[in-house]
Amino acid sequence: MIAALITSKGQITIPKKVRQSLHLHVGDKVGFEISGNNEAIIKPITKTAAEVFGMLHKPDMKVVSVEEMNKAITEKHKKF
Protein backbone atom coordinates (compact mmCIF):
# COMPACT_ATOMS: atom_id res chain seq x y z
CA MET A 1 0.00 0.00 0.00
CA ILE A 2 1.19 3.52 -0.82
CA ALA A 3 0.45 6.12 1.85
CA ALA A 4 -0.01 9.90 1.87
CA LEU A 5 -0.58 12.37 4.73
CA ILE A 6 -3.59 14.65 4.97
CA THR A 7 -2.74 18.29 5.73
CA SER A 8 -4.66 20.48 8.18
CA LYS A 9 -6.55 21.82 5.14
CA GLY A 10 -7.64 18.31 4.12
CA GLN A 11 -5.25 18.13 1.17
CA ILE A 12 -2.98 15.29 0.11
CA THR A 13 -0.10 14.99 -2.32
CA ILE A 14 -0.64 12.07 -4.66
CA PRO A 15 2.54 10.00 -4.50
CA LYS A 16 4.67 9.92 -7.66
CA LYS A 17 4.20 6.17 -8.15
CA VAL A 18 0.40 6.62 -8.14
CA ARG A 19 0.57 9.63 -10.52
CA GLN A 20 2.72 7.63 -12.92
CA SER A 21 0.45 4.60 -12.74
CA LEU A 22 -2.65 6.70 -13.46
CA HIS A 23 -0.82 8.86 -16.06
CA LEU A 24 -1.68 12.02 -14.10
CA HIS A 25 -0.07 15.36 -14.91
CA VAL A 26 -0.22 18.89 -13.55
CA GLY A 27 -3.74 20.26 -14.02
CA ASP A 28 -5.42 16.85 -14.38
CA LYS A 29 -8.54 16.15 -12.36
CA VAL A 30 -9.27 13.05 -10.31
CA GLY A 31 -12.52 11.68 -8.96
CA PHE A 32 -13.22 9.65 -5.85
CA GLU A 33 -15.71 6.80 -5.58
CA ILE A 34 -16.71 5.82 -2.07
CA SER A 35 -17.58 2.15 -1.54
CA GLY A 36 -19.78 0.73 1.19
CA ASN A 37 -16.68 -0.64 2.95
CA ASN A 38 -15.31 2.79 3.93
CA GLU A 39 -12.91 2.68 1.00
CA ALA A 40 -12.25 5.29 -1.67
CA ILE A 41 -11.19 4.64 -5.25
CA ILE A 42 -9.31 7.41 -7.04
CA LYS A 43 -9.80 7.64 -10.81
CA PRO A 44 -8.50 10.08 -13.40
CA ILE A 45 -11.23 12.21 -14.94
CA THR A 46 -10.76 12.24 -18.69
CA LYS A 47 -10.98 15.51 -20.52
CA THR A 48 -13.76 16.38 -22.93
CA ALA A 49 -13.08 17.22 -26.56
CA ALA A 50 -13.88 20.86 -25.78
CA GLU A 51 -11.17 20.94 -23.11
CA VAL A 52 -8.45 19.65 -25.42
CA PHE A 53 -9.60 21.41 -28.60
CA GLY A 54 -6.70 23.31 -30.15
CA MET A 55 -4.01 21.94 -27.83
CA LEU A 56 -2.00 20.56 -30.73
CA HIS A 57 -2.29 23.69 -32.83
CA LYS A 58 0.80 25.84 -33.25
CA PRO A 59 0.48 29.33 -34.79
CA ASP A 60 3.07 28.55 -37.49
CA MET A 61 1.55 25.17 -38.48
CA LYS A 62 0.51 24.60 -42.07
CA VAL A 63 -3.25 24.06 -42.39
CA VAL A 64 -4.07 20.80 -44.20
CA SER A 65 -7.32 19.24 -45.30
CA VAL A 66 -8.64 15.88 -44.14
CA GLU A 67 -7.84 14.51 -47.60
CA GLU A 68 -4.21 15.62 -47.25
CA MET A 69 -4.02 14.00 -43.81
CA ASN A 70 -5.46 10.74 -45.12
CA LYS A 71 -3.03 10.74 -48.03
CA ALA A 72 -0.06 11.29 -45.69
CA ILE A 73 -1.22 8.47 -43.43
CA THR A 74 -1.68 6.12 -46.38
CA GLU A 75 1.79 6.94 -47.72
CA LYS A 76 3.36 6.42 -44.31
CA HIS A 77 1.73 2.98 -43.98
CA LYS A 78 2.99 1.93 -47.43
CA LYS A 79 6.54 2.15 -46.06
CA PHE A 80 5.82 -0.62 -43.53
SEPA-136481 format. One record per atom (N, C-alpha, C): residue number from 1; residue in three letters; chain; atom name; y, x, z. Coordinates in steps of 0.2 Angstrom, whole numbers, plus 5000, padded with zeros to 4 digits. Example, Ala and Ser with C-alpha at 12.3 -4.5 7.8 and 13.67 -1.06 7.14 Angstrom:
REM residues 2
PT     i    aa   ch   at   north   east     up
PT     1   ALA    A    N    4972   5066   5039
PT     1   ALA    A   CA    4978   5062   5039
PT     1   ALA    A    C    4984   5066   5039
PT     2   SER    A    N    4989   5064   5035
PT     2   SER    A   CA    4995   5068   5036
PT     2   SER    A    C    5000   5064   5039
REM end
This chain:
REM residues 80
PT     i    aa   ch   at   north   east     up
PT     1   MET    A    N    4994   5004   5000
PT     1   MET    A   CA    5000   5000   5000
PT     1   MET    A    C    5006   5004   5000
PT     2   ILE    A    N    5011   5002   4996
PT     2   ILE    A   CA    5018   5006   4996
PT     2   ILE    A    C    5023   5002   5000
PT     3   ALA    A    N    5026   5006   5005
PT     3   ALA    A   CA    5031   5002   5009
PT     3   ALA    A    C    5038   5004   5008
PT     4   ALA    A    N    5042   4999   5010
PT     4   ALA    A   CA    5049   5000   5009
PT     4   ALA    A    C    5053   4997   5016
PT     5   LEU    A    N    5058   5000   5018
PT     5   LEU    A   CA    5062   4997   5024
PT     5   LEU    A    C    5067   4992   5022
PT     6   ILE    A    N    5068   4987   5026
PT     6   ILE    A   CA    5073   4982   5025
PT     6   ILE    A    C    5079   4984   5029
PT     7   THR    A    N    5085   4984   5025
PT     7   THR    A   CA    5091   4986   5029
PT     7   THR    A    C    5094   4981   5033
PT     8   SER    A    N    5099   4982   5037
PT     8   SER    A   CA    5102   4977   5041
PT     8   SER    A    C    5105   4971   5037
PT     9   LYS    A    N    5107   4972   5030
PT     9   LYS    A   CA    5109   4967   5026
PT     9   LYS    A    C    5103   4964   5022
PT    10   GLY    A    N    5097   4965   5024
PT    10   GLY    A   CA    5092   4962   5021
PT    10   GLY    A    C    5090   4965   5014
PT    11   GLN    A    N    5092   4971   5012
PT    11   GLN    A   CA    5091   4974   5006
PT    11   GLN    A    C    5085   4979   5006
PT    12   ILE    A    N    5082   4980   5001
PT    12   ILE    A   CA    5076   4985   5001
PT    12   ILE    A    C    5078   4989   4994
PT    13   THR    A    N    5075   4995   4994
PT    13   THR    A   CA    5075   5000   4988
PT    13   THR    A    C    5068   4999   4986
PT    14   ILE    A    N    5067   4997   4980
PT    14   ILE    A   CA    5060   4997   4977
PT    14   ILE    A    C    5058   5004   4975
PT    15   PRO    A    N    5052   5006   4978
PT    15   PRO    A   CA    5050   5013   4977
PT    15   PRO    A    C    5049   5015   4970
PT    16   LYS    A    N    5050   5021   4969
PT    16   LYS    A   CA    5050   5023   4962
PT    16   LYS    A    C    5043   5022   4958
PT    17   LYS    A    N    5037   5022   4962
PT    17   LYS    A   CA    5031   5021   4959
PT    17   LYS    A    C    5030   5014   4957
PT    18   VAL    A    N    5033   5009   4961
PT    18   VAL    A   CA    5033   5002   4959
PT    18   VAL    A    C    5038   5001   4953
PT    19   ARG    A    N    5044   5004   4953
PT    19   ARG    A   CA    5048   5003   4947
PT    19   ARG    A    C    5045   5005   4941
PT    20   GLN    A    N    5041   5011   4941
PT    20   GLN    A   CA    5038   5014   4935
PT    20   GLN    A    C    5033   5009   4933
PT    21   SER    A    N    5029   5007   4938
PT    21   SER    A   CA    5023   5002   4936
PT    21   SER    A    C    5025   4996   4933
PT    22   LEU    A    N    5031   4993   4935
PT    22   LEU    A   CA    5034   4987   4933
PT    22   LEU    A    C    5038   4988   4927
PT    23   HIS    A    N    5040   4994   4925
PT    23   HIS    A   CA    5044   4996   4920
PT    23   HIS    A    C    5051   4993   4921
PT    24   LEU    A    N    5054   4994   4927
PT    24   LEU    A   CA    5060   4992   4930
PT    24   LEU    A    C    5065   4997   4929
PT    25   HIS    A    N    5071   4995   4927
PT    25   HIS    A   CA    5077   5000   4925
PT    25   HIS    A    C    5083   4997   4929
PT    26   VAL    A    N    5088   5001   4929
PT    26   VAL    A   CA    5094   4999   4932
PT    26   VAL    A    C    5097   4993   4929
PT    27   GLY    A    N    5099   4988   4933
PT    27   GLY    A   CA    5101   4981   4930
PT    27   GLY    A    C    5096   4976   4929
PT    28   ASP    A    N    5090   4978   4929
PT    28   ASP    A   CA    5084   4973   4928
PT    28   ASP    A    C    5084   4968   4934
PT    29   LYS    A    N    5081   4962   4933
PT    29   LYS    A   CA    5081   4957   4938
PT    29   LYS    A    C    5073   4957   4940
PT    30   VAL    A    N    5072   4955   4946
PT    30   VAL    A   CA    5065   4954   4948
PT    30   VAL    A    C    5065   4947   4952
PT    31   GLY    A    N    5059   4944   4952
PT    31   GLY    A   CA    5058   4937   4955
PT    31   GLY    A    C    5053   4938   4960
PT    32   PHE    A    N    5053   4934   4965
PT    32   PHE    A   CA    5048   4934   4971
PT    32   PHE    A    C    5045   4927   4971
PT    33   GLU    A    N    5038   4927   4971
PT    33   GLU    A   CA    5034   4921   4972
PT    33   GLU    A    C    5031   4922   4979
PT    34   ILE    A    N    5032   4917   4983
PT    34   ILE    A   CA    5029   4916   4990
PT    34   ILE    A    C    5023   4912   4990
PT    35   SER    A    N    5017   4916   4992
PT    35   SER    A   CA    5011   4912   4992
PT    35   SER    A    C    5010   4909   4999
PT    36   GLY    A    N    5005   4905   5000
PT    36   GLY    A   CA    5004   4901   5006
PT    36   GLY    A    C    5001   4906   5011
PT    37   ASN    A    N    5000   4912   5010
PT    37   ASN    A   CA    4997   4917   5015
PT    37   ASN    A    C    5002   4921   5018
PT    38   ASN    A    N    5008   4919   5017
PT    38   ASN    A   CA    5014   4923   5020
PT    38   ASN    A    C    5014   4930   5016
PT    39   GLU    A    N    5013   4930   5009
PT    39   GLU    A   CA    5013   4935   5005
PT    39   GLU    A    C    5018   4934   4999
PT    40   ALA    A    N    5022   4939   4997
PT    40   ALA    A   CA    5026   4939   4992
PT    40   ALA    A    C    5024   4943   4986
PT    41   ILE    A    N    5025   4940   4980
PT    41   ILE    A   CA    5023   4944   4974
PT    41   ILE    A    C    5030   4945   4970
PT    42   ILE    A    N    5031   4952   4968
PT    42   ILE    A   CA    5037   4953   4965
PT    42   ILE    A    C    5035   4954   4957
PT    43   LYS    A    N    5039   4951   4953
PT    43   LYS    A   CA    5038   4951   4946
PT    43   LYS    A    C    5045   4952   4942
PT    44   PRO    A    N    5044   4956   4937
PT    44   PRO    A   CA    5050   4957   4933
PT    44   PRO    A    C    5052   4951   4929
PT    45   ILE    A    N    5059   4950   4929
PT    45   ILE    A   CA    5061   4944   4925
PT    45   ILE    A    C    5063   4946   4918
PT    46   THR    A    N    5060   4944   4913
PT    46   THR    A   CA    5061   4946   4907
PT    46   THR    A    C    5068   4943   4904
PT    47   LYS    A    N    5071   4947   4900
PT    47   LYS    A   CA    5078   4945   4897
PT    47   LYS    A    C    5077   4940   4892
PT    48   THR    A    N    5082   4936   4891
PT    48   THR    A   CA    5082   4931   4885
PT    48   THR    A    C    5085   4935   4879
PT    49   ALA    A    N    5084   4932   4873
PT    49   ALA    A   CA    5086   4935   4867
PT    49   ALA    A    C    5094   4935   4867
PT    50   ALA    A    N    5097   4930   4871
PT    50   ALA    A   CA    5104   4931   4871
PT    50   ALA    A    C    5107   4937   4875
PT    51   GLU    A    N    5103   4939   4880
PT    51   GLU    A   CA    5105   4944   4884
PT    51   GLU    A    C    5104   4951   4881
PT    52   VAL    A    N    5099   4951   4876
PT    52   VAL    A   CA    5098   4958   4873
PT    52   VAL    A    C    5101   4958   4866
PT    53   PHE    A    N    5104   4952   4864
PT    53   PHE    A   CA    5107   4952   4857
PT    53   PHE    A    C    5112   4957   4856
PT    54   GLY    A    N    5112   4961   4851
PT    54   GLY    A   CA    5117   4966   4849
PT    54   GLY    A    C    5116   4973   4853
PT    55   MET    A    N    5111   4974   4857
PT    55   MET    A   CA    5110   4980   4861
PT    55   MET    A    C    5108   4986   4856
PT    56   LEU    A    N    5105   4985   4851
PT    56   LEU    A   CA    5103   4990   4846
PT    56   LEU    A    C    5108   4992   4841
PT    57   HIS    A    N    5113   4988   4841
PT    57   HIS    A   CA    5118   4989   4836
PT    57   HIS    A    C    5123   4994   4838
PT    58   LYS    A    N    5124   4999   4833
PT    58   LYS    A   CA    5129   5004   4834
PT    58   LYS    A    C    5135   5003   4829
PT    59   PRO    A    N    5141   5004   4831
PT    59   PRO    A   CA    5147   5002   4826
PT    59   PRO    A    C    5146   5006   4819
PT    60   ASP    A    N    5143   5012   4819
PT    60   ASP    A   CA    5143   5015   4813
PT    60   ASP    A    C    5136   5014   4809
PT    61   MET    A    N    5132   5009   4811
PT    61   MET    A   CA    5126   5008   4808
PT    61   MET    A    C    5127   5004   4801
PT    62   LYS    A    N    5123   5006   4796
PT    62   LYS    A   CA    5123   5003   4790
PT    62   LYS    A    C    5120   4996   4790
PT    63   VAL    A    N    5123   4991   4788
PT    63   VAL    A   CA    5120   4984   4788
PT    63   VAL    A    C    5115   4983   4782
PT    64   VAL    A    N    5109   4981   4784
PT    64   VAL    A   CA    5104   4980   4779
PT    64   VAL    A    C    5101   4973   4779
PT    65   SER    A    N    5099   4970   4774
PT    65   SER    A   CA    5096   4963   4774
PT    65   SER    A    C    5089   4963   4776
PT    66   VAL    A    N    5086   4957   4777
PT    66   VAL    A   CA    5079   4957   4779
PT    66   VAL    A    C    5075   4960   4774
PT    67   GLU    A    N    5077   4958   4768
PT    67   GLU    A   CA    5073   4961   4762
PT    67   GLU    A    C    5072   4968   4762
PT    68   GLU    A    N    5078   4972   4763
PT    68   GLU    A   CA    5078   4979   4764
PT    68   GLU    A    C    5074   4981   4770
PT    69   MET    A    N    5074   4978   4775
PT    69   MET    A   CA    5070   4980   4781
PT    69   MET    A    C    5063   4979   4779
PT    70   ASN    A    N    5061   4974   4776
PT    70   ASN    A   CA    5054   4973   4774
PT    70   ASN    A    C    5051   4978   4769
PT    71   LYS    A    N    5055   4980   4765
PT    71   LYS    A   CA    5054   4985   4760
PT    71   LYS    A    C    5053   4992   4763
PT    72   ALA    A    N    5057   4993   4768
PT    72   ALA    A   CA    5056   5000   4772
PT    72   ALA    A    C    5050   5000   4776
PT    73   ILE    A    N    5048   4994   4779
PT    73   ILE    A   CA    5042   4994   4783
PT    73   ILE    A    C    5036   4995   4778
PT    74   THR    A    N    5036   4991   4773
PT    74   THR    A   CA    5031   4992   4768
PT    74   THR    A    C    5030   4999   4766
PT    75   GLU    A    N    5035   5002   4764
PT    75   GLU    A   CA    5035   5009   4761
PT    75   GLU    A    C    5032   5014   4767
PT    76   LYS    A    N    5034   5013   4773
PT    76   LYS    A   CA    5032   5017   4778
PT    76   LYS    A    C    5025   5016   4780
PT    77   HIS    A    N    5022   5010   4779
PT    77   HIS    A   CA    5015   5009   4780
PT    77   HIS    A    C    5011   5011   4774
PT    78   LYS    A    N    5013   5012   4768
PT    78   LYS    A   CA    5010   5015   4763
PT    78   LYS    A    C    5008   5022   4764
PT    79   LYS    A    N    5012   5026   4768
PT    79   LYS    A   CA    5011   5033   4770
PT    79   LYS    A    C    5005   5034   4774
PT    80   PHE    A    N    5003   5028   4778
PT    80   PHE    A   CA    4997   5029   4782
PT    80   PHE    A    C    4991   5028   4779
REM end
